[in-house]
Amino acid sequence: MAVRIRRTPRPAATSWQRLDDERLLDLRFRDLGLAEPGAFLQPHLEQVWDELAQRGLRLKPHVWLSTEWFSPDGVPGVAIPFYLAHPRLLRLEKKMMLEAEGGTREECLSILRHEFGHCMQHAWRLHRRAEWRRHFGNTHKPYPEIYRPNPASNRFVQHLRQYYAQAHPDEDFAETFAVWLTPRSAWRRRYAGWPALRKLEYVDELMRELRGAAPAVRSRMQVEPLAQVKRTLREHYAEKQAHYARWRPTVQDRDLQRLFAAEPGRRHEPAARFVKRNRGEIRRLVSRFTGESPFTLERVLDDVIARCLVLDLRASGNERRLRVDVALLLTVRTVHFHYSRKNWIAL
């Protein structure tokens, strides 16, 4: 006699938004049933599409939802992360990663302009031009897992955080294009005297040449669309968190001992409690100063709290001043970590 096994049905695509975080994390991406950009993304897409049209560029990159931002090689289109398509998913992203890349209007527009730069390269195969290679380099250069930028360099524009133009020739072009495309960016004045200005002038000349021209590549391919991703959100975030936690700066005991005192009398608040109580503000300050991921900084603060407990340190003095001093210490350690000769920025 056959025994029928009752299976718990998966939530319908219209009901997952009412799930708590734990149940939502167990869903597969394909079960979300998302296909459209949504109310937050649509006006931003329309704006950057319009910016291309106003420049006379006959390219309207197609977009689709996936797990992250990317523009595949040879495809003049952009994958957009799923969490930007629905407020419930945006809240989950912020809880899991302490930020949502592209989650504000200005950041979303900045990233779209960058990704549309990749689309321009793919649509007209710009990297095949000798002049393009002279300015930006060889597109076939292996894509790094980590890179070490020079913050003092004036050979590259500064658009996205952590000097992203220095990561690879393709990123250099996309960042330069994004600066060129941004309305009222005043790039001639902003980059006057910089070698990077020659790249911007080349892009300006190149876009004038392409004005009104039909793209050579018109593929509408979608790579890793959300409907085909079988991983669960939990698996996705476990991998993402591990990536951001792997490469992080450290704070030496002697640095903490300069900020906090070891006081046997225990008259003052434990330093661990002070840092824990102020961790949100400290994290925001350091992220703004350095461009570091808030999730990475949260792990650094975990390390700091643990060491303060072991060393039995105490927080004394003006609270605001001490909070700023902790943020400055983490800023210095983060900058040294990423821009020293030993540690590079992970892509």
C-alpha positions as CSV (number, residue, x, y, z in Angstrom):
1,M,0.0,0.0,0.0
2,A,1.5,3.3,-1.1
3,V,1.8,6.0,1.6
4,R,1.1,9.5,0.5
5,I,3.6,12.0,1.9
6,R,2.2,15.4,2.7
7,R,4.5,18.2,1.6
8,T,4.4,21.6,3.1
9,P,3.5,23.9,0.1
10,R,5.9,26.7,-0.7
11,P,4.4,30.1,-0.2
12,A,2.8,31.6,-3.3
13,A,4.7,34.4,-5.0
14,T,2.1,36.9,-3.7
15,S,2.4,35.8,0.0
16,W,6.1,35.6,0.7
17,Q,6.2,39.3,1.6
18,R,4.3,38.5,4.7
19,L,6.8,35.8,5.9
20,D,9.1,36.5,8.8
21,D,12.8,36.7,8.0
22,E,13.6,33.1,8.9
23,R,11.0,31.6,6.6
24,L,11.8,34.1,3.9
25,L,15.4,33.1,3.9
26,D,14.5,29.5,3.2
27,L,12.9,30.4,-0.1
28,R,14.7,29.9,-3.4
29,F,15.1,33.0,-5.6
30,R,13.0,31.4,-8.3
31,D,10.1,31.1,-5.8
32,L,9.9,34.8,-5.3
33,G,8.1,35.2,-8.7
34,L,9.7,38.6,-9.4
35,A,10.2,39.7,-12.9
36,E,9.7,43.5,-13.1
37,P,12.0,46.2,-11.7
38,G,9.3,47.7,-9.4
39,A,8.2,51.1,-8.2
40,F,11.6,52.1,-6.8
41,L,13.7,51.2,-9.8
42,Q,11.5,52.2,-12.7
43,P,11.9,56.0,-12.4
44,H,15.6,55.7,-12.0
45,L,15.9,53.5,-15.1
46,E,13.7,56.0,-17.0
47,Q,16.0,58.8,-16.0
48,V,19.3,57.2,-17.1
49,W,17.7,55.9,-20.3
50,D,16.6,59.5,-21.0
51,E,20.2,60.7,-20.3
52,L,21.4,58.4,-23.0
53,A,18.7,59.5,-25.4
54,Q,19.5,63.2,-24.8
55,R,23.1,62.5,-25.8
56,G,21.8,61.0,-29.1
57,L,22.9,57.5,-28.1
58,R,20.6,54.9,-29.6
59,L,21.0,52.4,-26.8
60,K,18.4,51.5,-24.3
61,P,20.0,48.7,-22.2
62,H,17.6,46.0,-21.2
63,V,17.5,45.0,-17.5
64,W,16.5,42.0,-15.5
65,L,16.5,40.9,-11.9
66,S,19.3,38.7,-10.5
67,T,21.2,38.3,-7.3
68,E,23.7,41.2,-7.8
69,W,24.6,44.1,-10.1
70,F,26.5,43.1,-13.2
71,S,26.7,43.5,-17.0
72,P,27.8,40.3,-18.7
73,D,30.5,40.3,-21.4
74,G,29.1,40.8,-24.8
75,V,25.6,41.7,-23.5
76,P,24.4,45.4,-23.6
77,G,22.1,44.8,-20.6
78,V,22.3,45.0,-16.8
79,A,21.3,42.6,-14.1
80,I,19.9,44.4,-11.1
81,P,19.8,42.9,-7.5
82,F,16.5,41.5,-6.5
83,Y,16.2,43.5,-3.3
84,L,15.6,46.7,-5.2
85,A,12.4,45.3,-6.7
86,H,10.4,45.1,-3.5
87,P,10.4,46.9,-0.1
88,R,10.3,43.7,1.9
89,L,13.4,42.4,0.2
90,L,15.1,45.8,0.7
91,R,14.5,45.5,4.4
92,L,15.9,42.0,4.5
93,E,19.1,43.1,2.6
94,K,19.6,45.9,5.1
95,K,19.2,43.5,8.0
96,M,21.6,40.9,6.6
97,M,24.2,43.3,5.1
98,L,23.6,46.5,7.1
99,E,23.3,48.4,3.8
100,A,21.6,47.9,0.4
101,E,23.9,48.9,-2.6
102,G,21.9,51.1,-4.8
103,G,19.1,51.5,-2.2
104,T,19.1,55.3,-2.4
105,R,18.1,57.4,-5.4
106,E,21.6,58.9,-5.9
107,E,23.5,55.7,-5.4
108,C,21.1,53.8,-7.7
109,L,21.6,56.4,-10.4
110,S,25.3,56.3,-10.0
111,I,25.5,52.6,-10.3
112,L,23.1,52.5,-13.3
113,R,25.3,55.1,-15.2
114,H,28.3,52.9,-14.4
115,E,26.6,49.7,-15.6
116,F,25.3,51.5,-18.7
117,G,29.0,52.3,-19.5
118,H,29.6,48.6,-19.6
119,C,26.6,48.3,-22.0
120,M,28.1,50.9,-24.3
121,Q,31.3,49.0,-24.4
122,H,29.6,45.8,-25.2
123,A,27.1,47.2,-27.7
124,W,29.8,48.8,-29.9
125,R,32.7,46.5,-28.9
126,L,34.7,49.6,-28.0
127,H,37.5,47.6,-26.5
128,R,38.5,46.5,-30.0
129,R,39.6,50.0,-30.9
130,A,43.3,50.8,-30.5
131,E,42.6,54.2,-29.2
132,W,40.3,52.8,-26.5
133,R,43.1,50.4,-25.4
134,R,45.6,53.2,-25.4
135,H,43.5,55.1,-22.8
136,F,42.0,52.2,-20.8
137,G,44.2,49.1,-21.3
138,N,43.6,45.6,-22.4
139,T,40.0,44.3,-21.7
140,H,41.4,40.7,-21.7
141,K,43.5,41.4,-18.7
142,P,42.4,38.8,-16.0
143,Y,39.8,40.2,-13.8
144,P,41.2,40.3,-10.2
145,E,39.6,39.0,-7.1
146,I,41.4,41.8,-5.2
147,Y,43.0,45.1,-6.3
148,R,45.1,47.7,-4.7
149,P,44.2,51.2,-5.7
150,N,46.3,54.3,-5.2
151,P,44.1,57.0,-3.5
152,A,46.5,59.7,-4.6
153,S,46.4,58.8,-8.3
154,N,44.9,61.4,-10.7
155,R,45.0,59.1,-13.6
156,F,41.5,57.8,-12.8
157,V,38.1,59.4,-12.2
158,Q,36.4,58.9,-8.9
159,H,32.8,57.9,-9.2
160,L,31.9,54.8,-7.2
161,R,33.5,54.2,-3.8
162,Q,36.9,52.6,-3.1
163,Y,38.5,54.0,-6.3
164,Y,36.8,51.4,-8.4
165,A,38.1,52.7,-11.7
166,Q,41.5,51.3,-10.7
167,A,40.2,47.7,-10.5
168,H,40.3,46.8,-14.2
169,P,40.4,48.5,-17.7
170,D,36.6,47.8,-18.2
171,E,35.8,49.4,-14.8
172,D,38.0,52.4,-15.7
173,F,36.0,53.0,-18.9
174,A,32.6,52.4,-17.1
175,E,33.5,54.9,-14.4
176,T,34.8,57.4,-16.9
177,F,31.6,57.1,-18.9
178,A,29.5,57.5,-15.8
179,V,31.2,60.7,-14.9
180,W,30.8,62.0,-18.5
181,L,27.1,61.0,-18.5
182,T,26.1,62.5,-15.2
183,P,24.2,65.8,-15.6
184,R,26.0,68.9,-14.3
185,S,29.1,66.9,-13.3
186,A,31.3,69.7,-14.6
187,W,33.9,67.1,-15.4
188,R,36.1,69.5,-17.3
189,R,36.5,71.8,-14.3
190,R,36.5,68.9,-11.7
191,Y,39.4,67.0,-13.5
192,A,41.3,70.0,-14.9
193,G,45.0,69.2,-14.8
194,W,44.4,65.5,-14.2
195,P,45.6,62.9,-16.7
196,A,42.1,61.4,-16.2
197,L,40.8,64.4,-18.2
198,R,42.3,63.0,-21.4
199,K,40.1,59.9,-20.9
200,L,37.0,62.0,-20.4
201,E,37.8,64.0,-23.5
202,Y,38.3,60.8,-25.4
203,V,34.9,59.5,-24.2
204,D,33.3,62.8,-25.2
205,E,34.8,62.5,-28.6
206,L,33.8,58.8,-28.9
207,M,30.2,59.4,-27.9
208,R,29.9,62.2,-30.4
209,E,31.0,59.7,-33.1
210,L,28.4,57.2,-31.9
211,R,25.6,59.7,-31.8
212,G,22.7,58.4,-34.0
213,A,24.6,55.1,-34.8
214,A,22.9,51.7,-34.4
215,P,24.6,49.4,-31.9
216,A,26.5,46.5,-33.4
217,V,25.5,44.1,-30.7
218,R,21.7,43.9,-29.9
219,S,21.6,40.8,-27.8
220,R,18.7,40.6,-25.3
221,M,20.3,37.7,-23.4
222,Q,19.6,37.5,-19.6
223,V,22.4,35.9,-17.6
224,E,21.3,34.3,-14.3
225,P,17.8,35.7,-14.2
226,L,16.1,35.4,-10.8
227,A,13.6,32.9,-12.2
228,Q,16.4,30.4,-12.8
229,V,18.3,30.7,-9.6
230,K,17.7,27.7,-7.4
231,R,19.7,28.8,-4.4
232,T,17.9,30.0,-1.3
233,L,18.2,33.4,0.1
234,R,19.9,31.9,3.2
235,E,22.6,30.3,1.0
236,H,23.1,33.6,-0.8
237,Y,23.6,35.7,2.3
238,A,25.8,33.1,4.0
239,E,28.2,33.3,1.0
240,K,27.9,37.1,0.8
241,Q,28.6,37.6,4.5
242,A,31.6,35.3,4.4
243,H,33.0,37.2,1.5
244,Y,32.7,40.6,3.3
245,A,34.0,39.2,6.6
246,R,37.0,37.5,5.1
247,W,39.1,40.6,4.2
248,R,38.9,43.1,7.2
249,P,41.3,45.3,9.1
250,T,42.4,44.6,12.6
251,V,42.9,46.9,15.6
252,Q,45.9,46.3,17.8
253,D,45.6,46.0,21.6
254,R,48.0,48.9,22.1
255,D,45.7,51.2,20.0
256,L,42.7,50.3,22.2
257,Q,44.8,50.8,25.3
258,R,45.6,54.3,24.2
259,L,41.9,55.1,23.8
260,F,40.6,53.2,26.9
261,A,42.1,52.8,30.3
262,A,42.5,49.6,32.3
263,E,41.1,50.8,35.6
264,P,41.0,48.3,38.6
265,G,38.6,50.6,40.4
266,R,35.9,50.1,37.7
267,R,34.5,53.6,38.2
268,H,33.8,54.0,34.5
269,E,31.7,52.2,31.9
270,P,33.3,49.1,30.4
271,A,34.8,50.0,27.0
272,A,33.1,47.0,25.4
273,R,29.7,48.3,26.5
274,F,30.6,51.8,25.2
275,V,31.5,50.5,21.8
276,K,28.5,48.2,21.6
277,R,26.2,51.1,22.6
278,N,27.7,53.4,19.9
279,R,28.5,50.8,17.2
280,G,25.9,52.1,14.8
281,E,27.2,55.7,14.8
282,I,30.8,54.5,14.7
283,R,30.1,52.2,11.8
284,R,28.3,54.9,9.8
285,L,31.2,57.4,10.3
286,V,33.9,55.0,9.2
287,S,31.9,53.7,6.2
288,R,31.3,57.3,5.1
289,F,35.0,58.2,5.5
290,T,36.4,55.0,3.9
291,G,33.7,53.5,1.6
292,E,34.1,50.2,3.5
293,S,31.2,47.8,3.7
294,P,29.1,48.3,6.9
295,F,29.0,44.5,7.3
296,T,32.8,44.3,7.3
297,L,33.0,47.1,9.8
298,E,30.5,45.3,12.0
299,R,32.8,42.3,12.2
300,V,35.7,44.7,13.0
301,L,33.6,46.1,15.8
302,D,32.9,42.6,17.1
303,D,36.7,42.1,17.3
304,V,37.2,45.4,19.1
305,I,34.5,44.6,21.7
306,A,36.0,41.1,22.3
307,R,39.5,42.6,22.9
308,C,38.1,45.3,25.2
309,L,36.5,42.6,27.3
310,V,39.7,40.6,27.5
311,L,41.8,43.6,28.4
312,D,39.1,44.9,30.9
313,L,39.3,48.4,29.4
314,R,37.1,51.3,30.6
315,A,35.7,54.3,28.8
316,S,36.2,57.7,30.4
317,G,36.0,61.3,29.3
318,N,33.7,63.1,26.9
319,E,31.5,60.5,25.2
320,R,31.2,62.4,21.9
321,R,34.9,62.9,21.7
322,L,35.6,59.3,22.5
323,R,33.1,58.1,19.9
324,V,34.9,60.2,17.3
325,D,38.3,58.9,18.4
326,V,37.2,55.3,18.0
327,A,35.8,56.1,14.5
328,L,39.1,57.8,13.6
329,L,41.1,54.8,14.8
330,L,39.0,52.4,12.7
331,T,39.3,54.8,9.7
332,V,43.1,54.9,9.9
333,R,43.3,51.1,10.3
334,T,40.9,50.5,7.4
335,V,42.8,52.9,5.1
336,H,46.1,51.3,6.0
337,F,44.7,47.9,5.5
338,H,43.4,48.5,2.0
339,Y,46.1,50.8,0.7
340,S,49.2,49.3,2.3
341,R,51.5,47.1,0.3
342,K,50.2,43.9,1.9
343,N,46.4,44.3,1.7
344,W,44.2,44.9,-1.3
345,I,40.5,45.6,-1.8
346,A,38.4,42.5,-2.5
347,L,36.0,42.6,-5.4
